[in-house]
Amino acid sequence: MKSRKTSKPEALVRAMYRQLVRAWGRQHWWPAETPFEVIVGAILTQNTAWSNVEHALASLRSSGALNIAGIREVSLAKLQELVRSSGCYRQKAERLKNFVAFLDAKYHGSLEQMFTTATSQLRSELLAVKGIGSETADAILLYAGNHEIFVVDAYTRRILVRHEAIETQAKYDEIRDLAERALRDEEPVAPTFDEAIDWQRPQVHLESAMSQAKRGPRTQIYNEMHGLMVQVGKNYCHKQEPTCDACPLRTLLPKMRQRHGPQAW
């Protein structure tokens, strides 16, 4: 019995991945041209919509500051103005400065050197940088550095709670470990989705240098699953009034699983 209880949430997460992959295909995450742009976006997207981040990235790009030297050299006051659209702009400007200071002090300003560090060690170092939490650190590791680590966000937590894969009070690392165990032996996403499936496909990002970057199969799977869960959260699994009947994951809801049994998923 203990083994069955342990494996059920993992099987459910795998079923979610497979169902979403067939319905929607690749999501082209992260939308960026360079690893540093991914890092800046990961910091700026804290507690705000991605559309707001895009405006801030455009401002940084047009001013020539969307690079390590640019963030290092621009004044804090100017940087605050450039990222104002992302919200909490004073704190986020400081966090960008903090990250570059860390990179300079620890890795001589080299992202390539930084990303050769073992995942667990680099994660600990990133978490020690003021303003970088677990989700941001893992997004930097996965999307900018191609490390094998899953990113847990509010959407993922909400979806897994509602499908009873985790408890409401589950800790971040507990959720991340569940996703990684569930997906470690899955196959990467096919380039296209199954158009025969009658689910409306949410708008995806355009292909970018980073979304198309070469990465290992497990890293690709963690990348895609996170992007797919974001789409579910944004378009169906709303904080208030979720639209479960229209969601590709509706057959995996507890009431549906009880009705049809595990063979249905």
KABELBEL-V66393 format. One record per helix or strand. SS is the DSSP state (H for helix, E for strand). FROM is the first residue (numbers start at 1). TO is the last residue. Records with the same first field share a line. If there is no record, write none. Layout:
SS->FROM-TO + FROM-TO
This chain:
H->2-24 + 35-44 + 50-62 + 68-73 + 76-82 + 84-86 + 89-107 + 111-114 + 119-127 + 134-144 + 154-162 + 172-183 + 217-235 + 244-246 + 250-252 + 254-260 + 262-264
